[in-house]
Amino acid sequence: YCARVPGNLEKHWLETFFVIPTSHPSGTVWNYDTSATYVLGVITERIVGKPFMEFLGERVLSKIGCDSRDHCLTTPDGYSWNGSAVMCTTLDLARFARFIMDAGCVDGEQLIPRDFMEKAVSRLADNNENGFRNPENGHGYGYQIWQAPQGGFAFVGMGDQLTIMLPEKDLIFVCTADN
């Protein structure tokens, strides 16, 4: 992320989103952009007044049994590096995947509206710009969630972190790695 940022902006990640030119006009080419995820997280933190993992922990993670030590690294700006640096156990990632597969419901309580969750895992953006489909790309993209083969969806993270959810088979696959 910072490698392409001019020296005086290296410590100001938020600002880079607004001043670094894009490679294509907006809306013409789909390209995953961690900086957009980062800005979404900054907006969330400013609105709720706390780090996003603390907010998510209170609203969701504690209710699905996740470890209270799950956290997110911070950037030089002081905000959560939510697009690439969430630290949690493999088991907690599987718990979160189950929560997503259950459309935001846990123990009969709908924590996130079902219609939002259905949109989140749907194909809202076409990311198949070159006609090549592989396990990570080309099947579509929802709200921060990748589409996967066989009607599934996935979290694809930095360092080859991968979680694949196949609801029709009631299957969750989690791989924590560091390439």
N, C-alpha and C positions, 0 to 999 in steps of 0.2 A: 504494500500500500504506500508506504512512505518513499519507496525507491524512486518513484516518478515525480515526487514532490520537490519543488525548489527548496533549497536549503533553509530559507527563513520561514517556511511553512511546515517543516518537519514536525514541530511540536504543536501544530494547530490543525489537527485532522478535520475538525468540523469545517473550518474555513476552506479547506482544499476542495470539498464537495461543490462549493459555489464558485471557485476561481479556476480550477483545472478544466480546460476545454474537453469536451467529449469527442470521441472518434467519429461519431455519426450524428446527424440531426435527431433530436428526441422523437421516439416512436417509429423509427425506420428500421432498426436492427435490434433484436433482442440480445442482451448480453448481461450475464449476472454481474452485479455491481455491489461488492461488499460495502462500499462507502454509502450507498443508499440505505442498506440495512443499518449501518452505524448511525446515520442521521435519524432514521426512524426510532432507534433506541434513545438517542439524545432527546428527541422530542418527547418520548414517553417519560424519560427521567425528569425532564423539566416540568411536565404536567403533573406527575404523581409525587414529585419532590423526594424521590429516593432511587437508589440503584435498581435497575430493572430486575435483577435476580432476587433482590429483597421483595420487590412488589410481586413478582411471579411466585416466589416462595410462599408468601402470605395467601395469595389467591388460589394457587394450584398445587405447587410442589409439595407443600406440607400435607395437603389433603390426599395426595396419591402415594404418600409414604417415602418421599425422597429425603435424602440425607441433608441435614441443615448446613453441612459444610460445602455443599455445591455453591459455586461462586463464578464470578466472571472477572477476568483481568481487566485492568483499566488502561486507557490510552494516555499519552502525554497531556491531553486536554483535561483528564480527570473523569471522563465518562466511561461507562462500561464498553468494552471491546466486544459487543454482542454479536457481531458478524463472524467472529473467528475464535473467540477465547473463552467460551463457557467451559468450566471445569466441573465434571461430574463423573460418577462411576458408570460403568457399563450397565449395571442393574438399574440405576436411576434413568438412564437414557431409555432402557426398555420400558420402564414404568411410564415415562412420558409418551413413548410411542403407543402404548396401550391406551392411554388417555386420549390421544389423537384418534386412534382407531375406534374408540368408543364415542366419537363425536363430541368430546368435551364433557362427558358425563362420568361421574365416579360415585359408586355406592348409591345410585338413584338420584344424585344431585347434579343438575345441569349447571356446571361452573362457567361454561362459555356457551352462548346461544348456538343451538344446533345448526341453524341456517348459516351462520358465520363459519362454523367448522366444516360444513359441506362445501362451501365456497373455497375455504382455505386449502382443501385437498383436491380441488378440481383443476382442470386445465383452463386457467384464465389467460395464460400467455403461451404462444407457440414459440418454443425455443429450438425448433428444428430447422435452422437456417440453411444447412447444407445437405439435408436429406439423409444424414447418417444417424441412426439411433443406436445408442449404447446404454448400459445400465444407469449411467449418470445423467445423460443429456438427450434431448431430442424428443421426449415424450410429453412435454408441457411443464408448466410451472404455475403454482397457485400462490397463496399468501405465504411466502418463505418456505414453501414445501414443494419438492420436485415430484413430478409424475414418474411412475416406474412402470415397467411391463406388467402384464397380467392384471390390470386394474388396480395396481398398487401405487403407493407414494413413498417418498423417502426424504430423509434428512441427509444432506451431503455436506460434510464439514471439512475443515482444514486438516491436512495431514492424513488424508484417507479415512477419516471418521465416516462411518456409513451406517444408517439405520434404514432398513427396508420393511415396509408394512404391506402385507397382502391380506386385506380384510376377508376376501372370499375363501381363503384357506386358513383364516385365523392364525396367521404366521407373522412373527416379528423376528427379524434378523438384525443383530447389532454387532458391529465391528469397531472396536476402538484401536487406533493405530497411530503411527507417527512416521510418515514416509520420510 
